[in-house]
Amino acid sequence: MFSAKNDSALKTLREGIRFKTVAHGDKTHLAEFRLAKGAVIPEHVHPQEQTGYLVSGRLTFRIGDETFEARTGDGWNIGGGIAHGVDVLEDSVVIEVFSPPREDYLALSR
């Protein structure tokens, strides 16, 4: 699969949180997120492993019982089934890979 840059593909997940599927296959799903300062991703759990990279901005992650402040250039991995949430401290751009793919996000991308 090849995907050309297309900002019109961005979908709103909730206020201040937009995303698009960049590419996906049978085992992985690459997504871009654009997060507005002040947005909150509430604590949630999903079965997919999630690996991310903060392209720009600043975020506070709540992962299980730990808190981690991510700055531009930082990366993370969250295992499947682990509760996590995010507070957006600055406008941010995030790239994440989910394995297996997130069918809920793929459905929104169609």
TAVENBEL-V891888 format. One record per residue. N is the residue number from 1. SS is DSSP state (A for helix, B for strand, O for the rest). PSI is psi in degrees with one decimal (* if undefined). D_FIRST is the distance of its C-alpha to the first C-alpha in Angstrom with 2 decimals. Layout:
BEGIN
((N & SS & PSI & D_FIRST) (N & SS & PSI & D_FIRST))
END
This chain:
BEGIN
((1 & O & 135.7 & 0.00) (2 & O & 140.2 & 3.79) (3 & O & 119.7 & 6.67) (4 & O & 154.9 & 10.19) (5 & O & 131.3 & 13.22) (6 & O & 91.2 & 14.68) (7 & A & -20.6 & 17.74) (8 & A & -10.6 & 18.59) (9 & A & -8.5 & 15.84) (10 & O & 131.2 & 18.09) (11 & B & 146.9 & 19.82) (12 & B & 121.6 & 23.20) (13 & B & -38.8 & 23.64) (14 & B & 173.4 & 27.31) (15 & O & 125.4 & 29.60) (16 & O & 3.0 & 28.42) (17 & B & 111.1 & 25.03) (18 & B & 151.4 & 21.88) (19 & B & 163.3 & 18.25) (20 & B & 148.7 & 14.72) (21 & B & 125.7 & 11.47) (22 & B & -46.0 & 9.51) (23 & B & 158.2 & 6.45) (24 & B & 159.6 & 7.09) (25 & O & -158.5 & 7.45) (26 & O & -28.3 & 10.85) (27 & O & -15.9 & 12.81) (28 & O & 159.0 & 11.70) (29 & B & 117.1 & 11.16) (30 & B & 125.5 & 11.27) (31 & B & 150.4 & 13.59) (32 & B & 135.3 & 15.97) (33 & B & 138.1 & 19.50) (34 & B & 118.2 & 22.30) (35 & B & 130.9 & 25.63) (36 & O & 141.2 & 29.00) (37 & O & 133.5 & 32.14) (38 & O & -13.7 & 34.10) (39 & O & 155.2 & 31.28) (40 & B & 130.9 & 31.40) (41 & B & 108.1 & 28.84) (42 & B & 156.9 & 31.31) (43 & B & 134.2 & 31.57) (44 & B & 169.0 & 29.21) (45 & O & 140.6 & 27.88) (46 & O & 159.3 & 24.68) (47 & O & -14.7 & 23.80) (48 & O & 141.2 & 20.64) (49 & B & 144.4 & 21.12) (50 & B & 120.2 & 20.31) (51 & B & 129.7 & 20.01) (52 & B & 164.5 & 20.40) (53 & B & 129.5 & 21.37) (54 & B & 105.8 & 23.68) (55 & B & -43.0 & 22.76) (56 & B & 152.5 & 25.94) (57 & B & -161.0 & 28.72) (58 & B & 133.9 & 30.65) (59 & B & 152.4 & 30.29) (60 & B & 119.8 & 32.52) (61 & B & 141.4 & 30.93) (62 & B & 110.3 & 33.00) (63 & B & 111.2 & 31.78) (64 & O & -125.2 & 34.23) (65 & O & 4.8 & 37.61) (66 & B & 155.9 & 36.37) (67 & B & 138.5 & 35.64) (68 & B & 126.4 & 33.55) (69 & B & 118.6 & 33.42) (70 & B & 136.5 & 30.20) (71 & B & 165.5 & 30.40) (72 & O & 128.6 & 28.02) (73 & O & -10.3 & 26.43) (74 & O & 155.2 & 27.03) (75 & B & 167.2 & 24.65) (76 & B & 162.5 & 25.04) (77 & B & 129.2 & 24.10) (78 & B & 120.1 & 25.31) (79 & O & 154.6 & 25.58) (80 & O & 144.1 & 24.88) (81 & O & 5.8 & 27.98) (82 & O & 127.7 & 29.47) (83 & O & 136.5 & 30.81) (84 & B & 156.8 & 29.73) (85 & B & 169.2 & 29.99) (86 & B & 139.8 & 29.80) (87 & B & 130.4 & 32.19) (88 & B & 112.2 & 30.86) (89 & B & -26.0 & 33.55) (90 & B & 155.4 & 32.03) (91 & B & 133.0 & 29.23) (92 & B & 152.6 & 26.20) (93 & B & 128.7 & 22.51) (94 & B & 139.4 & 20.74) (95 & B & 130.3 & 17.38) (96 & B & 149.0 & 16.97) (97 & B & 130.8 & 15.05) (98 & B & 139.4 & 16.05) (99 & B & 123.6 & 16.32) (100 & O & 173.9 & 16.11) (101 & O & 151.1 & 13.93) (102 & O & 103.3 & 16.32) (103 & A & -33.0 & 16.46) (104 & A & -40.7 & 18.88) (105 & A & -38.5 & 16.57) (106 & A & -39.0 & 13.70) (107 & A & -38.5 & 16.52) (108 & A & -24.3 & 17.63) (109 & A & -14.1 & 14.32) (110 & O & * & 14.40))
END
